[in-house]
Amino acid sequence: MAQWNKQDQAYRVQDTTNFEVVMLADQNGNPLNSYGSAANIPIAAGDLAGYQHINKFGYADDIAAQGGAFISIWDGGTSYSYASTATIATVTSSSGTDAGAVIRVYGLDENYNDVTEDITIGGAAGQQLFLRVFRAYVHIPAAGQDTNVGDISISIDGAARAIIQAGAGQTLMAIYTVPAGKTAYLLKVTCSVDKQTGALFRLRIKNFGNGFQTKGQFGTFGTYITLEYPVPLKFTEKTDIEILGSAGNTCGGGATFDLILVDN
């Protein structure tokens, strides 16, 4: 990098070659730490405009439930199916004691834009159209409760697309869709099983208008898997991302992945 000599009002003779320097700064122009994991703290704090961190985590009670076939890592216990038509979300519980609980639902609308809506169990119907639902949690529990007593289903386009299992208070789904106007960069994947047995995990994506494709497959025999991408995988807007698991013996499987979303 060329150095400017303030006294001589000229570049130093030995530094006449200019090099491009890239630096991260917050919205006020203050330089940010761009080394190692500390570089991501300003993103988590919301100090870096146009950047957002997404952490998805899921768990399936039995990834051997379909005879060795892969199932999605989510609360439904099956291979996940995506809605094809945007509809109003309905929220129901298997327990009447959850009536009055407010469920906060996160997803995408018919144009793949981020949307959030609070829906009361047993209350007025929602009004927001959802094409994708990838997270929900108990925002306000029913009177006298700490969290949900029954299994809560969030349905769009005629089927449950998110489930909050009894007592969990939060969906557990390693599933996400990149919003319109964003690009996602995959930084890390972790997978695990709850007993010493052989299992396979698969990272797969579906680009908008195309079919599913595998972006990674990982095997384990009861040990924890951590995969980091020094050069992140890039996923364009409207891409569906999910992790699936398979095992020959009954076992639970968990998975997480971390994305950085960048405005296009």
C-alpha positions in Angstrom: 0.0 0.0 0.0 1.4 3.4 -1.0 2.1 5.7 1.9 1.5 9.5 1.8 4.1 11.8 3.3 2.1 14.6 4.8 5.1 17.0 5.1 6.3 16.6 1.5 2.7 16.3 0.2 3.7 13.4 -2.0 3.9 9.6 -1.9 7.1 8.2 -0.4 9.5 7.4 -3.3 9.8 3.7 -2.4 5.9 3.4 -2.2 4.7 4.6 -5.5 2.8 1.5 -6.4 -0.8 1.5 -5.3 -2.4 -1.7 -4.0 -6.1 -2.2 -3.4 -6.9 -2.7 0.3 -10.2 -4.1 1.5 -11.5 -3.2 5.0 -14.7 -3.9 6.9 -16.3 -0.9 8.6 -19.5 -0.2 10.4 -22.2 2.3 9.3 -20.2 5.1 11.0 -17.0 4.3 9.2 -15.2 2.7 12.2 -12.9 -0.2 11.1 -14.0 -3.6 12.3 -12.0 -6.6 13.4 -11.8 -8.8 10.3 -9.7 -11.6 11.6 -11.1 -15.0 12.7 -14.4 -15.5 14.4 -14.3 -12.0 15.9 -15.0 -10.7 12.4 -18.5 -12.0 12.7 -19.4 -10.3 16.0 -20.4 -7.0 14.3 -22.7 -9.0 12.0 -24.4 -10.6 15.0 -24.7 -7.1 16.6 -26.3 -5.7 13.4 -23.5 -3.2 13.0 -22.6 -4.2 9.4 -25.4 -3.1 7.0 -26.4 -5.6 4.4 -25.1 -8.6 6.4 -27.0 -11.1 8.5 -26.2 -14.3 10.4 -28.6 -17.3 10.1 -28.1 -20.3 12.5 -30.3 -23.2 11.7 -30.6 -26.2 14.0 -32.7 -29.3 13.8 -33.3 -32.7 15.4 -35.1 -35.8 14.2 -36.1 -38.4 16.8 -35.4 -41.4 14.5 -33.4 -41.0 11.3 -33.9 -44.8 10.7 -37.7 -44.4 10.6 -38.0 -44.9 6.9 -36.0 -48.1 6.6 -32.6 -46.5 5.8 -34.0 -43.9 3.4 -32.9 -40.3 4.1 -35.3 -38.1 6.1 -35.1 -34.4 6.8 -33.7 -33.2 10.1 -36.8 -31.6 11.5 -39.6 -32.3 14.0 -41.9 -34.1 11.5 -40.0 -37.4 11.3 -40.3 -37.6 7.5 -38.7 -36.2 4.3 -39.8 -32.5 4.3 -42.2 -31.3 1.6 -42.3 -27.7 0.5 -45.4 -25.7 -0.2 -46.1 -24.9 -3.8 -48.8 -22.2 -3.1 -48.6 -19.3 -0.7 -51.5 -19.5 1.9 -52.4 -18.0 5.2 -50.7 -20.0 8.1 -52.9 -21.9 10.6 -51.6 -22.8 14.0 -53.1 -25.6 16.1 -52.1 -27.6 19.1 -52.7 -31.2 20.2 -53.5 -29.9 23.7 -56.4 -27.6 24.6 -54.3 -26.1 27.4 -52.2 -24.3 24.7 -55.2 -22.1 23.8 -54.2 -18.4 24.0 -50.5 -19.0 23.4 -49.0 -16.7 20.8 -46.8 -18.3 18.2 -44.3 -16.2 16.3 -43.9 -17.6 12.7 -41.0 -16.8 10.4 -40.9 -17.5 6.7 -41.2 -16.1 3.2 -44.2 -14.7 1.3 -45.3 -15.4 -2.2 -42.4 -13.2 -3.5 -39.8 -14.9 -1.3 -39.5 -11.9 0.9 -39.0 -12.3 4.7 -42.2 -12.2 6.7 -43.1 -12.7 10.4 -46.5 -13.0 12.0 -47.8 -13.6 15.5 -50.7 -16.0 15.6 -52.8 -16.9 18.7 -53.9 -20.5 19.1 -57.7 -20.5 19.2 -57.7 -16.8 18.3 -58.2 -14.8 15.1 -56.9 -16.3 11.8 -53.6 -15.1 10.5 -53.5 -12.6 7.6 -50.0 -13.0 6.1 -49.5 -15.3 3.1 -46.6 -17.8 3.6 -44.9 -19.8 0.9 -42.1 -21.0 3.2 -42.1 -21.4 7.0 -38.6 -22.2 8.5 -38.9 -21.2 12.1 -41.6 -20.7 14.8 -41.5 -20.4 18.6 -43.8 -19.8 21.5 -43.6 -16.1 21.9 -46.2 -15.9 24.7 -47.2 -19.1 26.5 -50.8 -19.8 27.5 -51.8 -18.6 30.9 -50.1 -20.5 33.7 -47.7 -22.3 31.4 -43.9 -21.9 30.7 -44.1 -23.2 27.2 -46.3 -25.4 25.0 -47.9 -28.5 26.5 -49.0 -30.1 23.2 -47.4 -30.5 19.7 -48.0 -27.3 17.8 -48.4 -27.5 14.0 -48.0 -24.6 11.6 -49.7 -25.4 8.4 -49.6 -23.8 4.9 -50.8 -25.1 1.6 -52.7 -27.9 3.3 -49.9 -29.5 5.3 -47.8 -29.0 8.4 -44.6 -27.2 7.4 -43.3 -26.6 10.9 -43.9 -28.3 14.2 -43.1 -27.3 17.8 -42.9 -30.5 19.8 -44.5 -30.6 23.2 -42.3 -28.8 25.7 -39.8 -27.6 23.1 -41.0 -24.1 22.7 -39.2 -23.8 19.4 -39.1 -25.6 16.0 -36.0 -27.8 15.5 -35.6 -27.8 11.7 -32.3 -27.8 9.7 -34.2 -26.3 6.8 -33.9 -22.8 5.3 -34.8 -20.9 2.1 -32.7 -17.9 1.0 -34.9 -14.8 0.7 -35.3 -12.8 -2.5 -32.5 -10.1 -2.9 -30.1 -12.1 -0.7 -27.1 -14.4 -1.3 -26.3 -17.0 1.4 -22.7 -18.2 2.2 -22.5 -21.5 4.1 -19.7 -21.4 6.8 -20.2 -24.5 8.8 -22.2 -27.7 9.2 -22.4 -30.0 12.2 -24.1 -33.4 12.5 -24.5 -35.9 15.3 -26.4 -39.1 16.5 -27.5 -39.9 20.0 -26.0 -43.4 20.1 -23.0 -45.4 18.9 -24.2 -46.4 15.5 -23.5 -45.8 11.8 -25.3 -42.9 10.2 -25.1 -40.8 7.0 -26.0 -37.1 6.7 -26.6 -35.3 3.4 -26.5 -31.5 2.7 -28.7 -30.8 -0.3 -30.1 -27.8 -2.0 -32.7 -26.9 -4.6 -32.0 -23.9 -6.7 -35.1 -21.9 -7.8 -36.7 -23.7 -10.8 -34.4 -26.7 -10.6 -34.3 -30.1 -8.8 -32.5 -31.1 -5.7 -28.8 -31.7 -5.7 -26.4 -33.0 -3.1 -23.7 -30.6 -1.9 -22.1 -32.9 0.6 -22.5 -36.3 2.3 -20.9 -37.3 5.6 -20.7 -40.6 7.5 -20.2 -41.2 11.2 -20.2 -44.0 13.7 -21.5 -42.1 16.7 -18.9 -39.3 16.6 -19.7 -35.7 16.2 -19.2 -34.3 12.7 -18.0 -30.7 12.1 -17.4 -29.3 8.7 -16.0 -25.8 8.1 -15.8 -24.2 4.7 -12.8 -21.8 4.6 -14.2 -20.8 1.2 -17.9 -20.6 1.9 -20.4 -22.3 -0.4 -22.5 -19.8 -2.2 -26.3 -20.1 -2.6 -28.4 -17.7 -4.6 -31.8 -16.2 -3.7 -34.8 -18.6 -3.4 -32.6 -21.6 -2.8 -33.9 -24.3 -0.5 -31.3 -25.7 1.9 -31.7 -28.7 4.1 -29.8 -31.5 5.9 -31.1 -35.1 5.9 -30.1 -38.1 7.9 -30.2 -41.9 7.5 -29.3 -44.9 9.7 -29.8 -48.6 9.8 -30.6 -48.7 13.6 -33.0 -46.5 15.5 -31.3 -43.3 16.6 -31.9 -39.6 16.9 -30.0 -37.3 14.6 -29.2 -33.6 15.0 -27.7 -31.0 12.6 -26.9 -27.3 12.4 -25.6 -25.0 9.8 -24.5 -21.4 9.8 -25.0 -18.9 6.9 -24.1 -15.3 6.3 -26.7 -13.5 4.3 -25.5 -10.7 2.1 -27.8 -8.2 0.3 -27.5 -8.4 -3.5 
